[in-house]
Amino acid sequence: TGPGAVLPDAREANNGSATATVVNTFGELIQHLSLHNETDEDWYRWRAAGSGFVDFTIAFPHELADLTLEVYDGSASLVPWKAAMVWCTPQSG
């Protein structure tokens, strides 16, 4: 590691479903995370209290990376979903 190196975050090693970080609180804000190398993945586990809709958000500087959010059900099957992305650029002046 040298100057500017990205270090693993405090929730490592959550690189797969078996080691996923458990999120217990609905609406919990999880901050100060990193993808510290090209193969790092961060997995989180959350159990819904019932059926309905839920929103997940990834907020990060878009010029640093392209991230993908995938949601899996309790059977480890990828949940199909539609995503709409709106890129907002602050206006100057």
HELIX and SHEET records of a PDB file:
HELIX    1   1 SER A   17  THR A   19  5                                   3    
SHEET    1   A 2 THR A  21  VAL A  22  0                                        
SHEET    2   A 2 TYR A  44  ARG A  45  1                                        
END                                                                             
